[in-house]
Amino acid sequence: MAEFSPLVSELIEALRCLPGVGPKSAQRMAFHILQRDREGGMRLARVLAEAVAKVGECRYCRILTEQALCTICSSGKRDRSTLCIVENPADVYALDQATDYSGLYFVLKGRLSPLDGIGPAELGLDCLEKRFCEGEIREIVLATNSTVEGEATAQFIAEMAYNNAIHVSRIAYGVPVGGELEYVDSGTLSHAFAGRREYR
Amino acid sequence: MAEFSPLVSELIEALRCLPGVGPKSAQRMAFHILQRDREGGMRLARVLAEAVAKVGECRYCRILTEQALCTICSSGKRDRSTLCIVENPADVYALDQATDYSGLYFVLKGRLSPLDGIGPAELGLDCLEKRFCEGEIREIVLATNSTVEGEATAQFIAEMAYNNAIHVSRIAYGVPVGGELEYVDSGTLSHAFAGRREYR
């Protein structure tokens, strides 16, 4: 059976570190770069090495950045008394694009999951508590995912906030906009019904 | 609106050189590497740079390889009198995995397409003709795609082979194995019917 040359096999294997890339896609990507876009491949290699070496996290919110403070935390236009707490860095960009929220963020990079060894320290909750104590933050919005672990994490952080007399809210559960009731799962429906609001 | 740090944006942009990777997947890949697999990212950067710099093509068959001759052309176990002609390097591996063909291959890296400036020279047909003249090759199997350009290319190469008294065959068109007649397009059906063979 025909085999790829050692370097080509190694490239195909290395491309599989990307999420959602199986053997077939990796092969397609390797051939594409080597046949049609060597310049792009060279650029990707250079940027990737630089990013892996230099990108760390923002000292305040743990967003990925190569600077000490991310653009959000260092911005003068943001309301520094409100903090939105999310699980992943991608959530920050999703929320910021969709809403007019203008406060700061805090990225947990995970959720409480004692069985996997993820406790408060791994999520940076000690730093968060310190910031709660400092008194600058007056309101937090809990935007962790609506899974069991996400809920437990929200609950834990809410307790911390209550102890510092900080106002706590949670993003709303309900029927997705544009969705049809008939296809919505019962957990969501039950939340949507229980969380109904005055019609204006 | 929140912005990625310059290096993170650059990484997301650079990942888009990969085929089938849009803005969302690129963002997901960048976050995955930076949050969960820096080692894999570093390895990918290194292998990618090395492959782009070193991988060229086999002197005989134009398969991608970093050696002068690919493993197929340098193998002593292959039948050197038969040459299978394909459009892309990936076709070589697909055919070699699926069939018991044991001859050599020749990769065109494209098909005749005068409007796009792809003529016989771009496909290496001059080298191919020289090999036809040398007399080692006694049979060729045309495995270009069954598109208009693929057909034209096959026709062109067949003429070259006839001039050197080389036996020419073309891989069979027909109904895909496991397919249902009802869903097969009419061009394929017509080829399958015209190309019917004695039932044994």
Interface residues (C-beta under 8 A of the other chain):
Chain A: M1 A2 E3 F4 S5 P6 L7 V8 E10 L11 A14 L15 C17 L18 P19 G20 S25 Q27 R28 M29 A30 F31 H32 I33 L34 Q35 D37 R38 G40 G41 M42 R43 L44 A45 R46 V47 L48 A49 E50 A51 V52 A53 K54 V55 I63 L64 T65 E66 Q67 C70 T71 I72 N88 P89 A90 V92 Y93 D96 Q97 Y105 K109
Chain B: M1 A2 E3 F4 S5 P6 L7 V8 E10 L11 A14 L15 C17 L18 P19 G20 S25 Q27 R28 M29 A30 F31 H32 I33 L34 Q35 D37 R38 G40 G41 M42 R43 L44 A45 R46 V47 L48 A49 E50 A51 V52 A53 K54 V55 I63 L64 T65 E66 Q67 C70 T71 I72 N88 P89 A90 V92 Y93 D96 Q97 Y105 K109
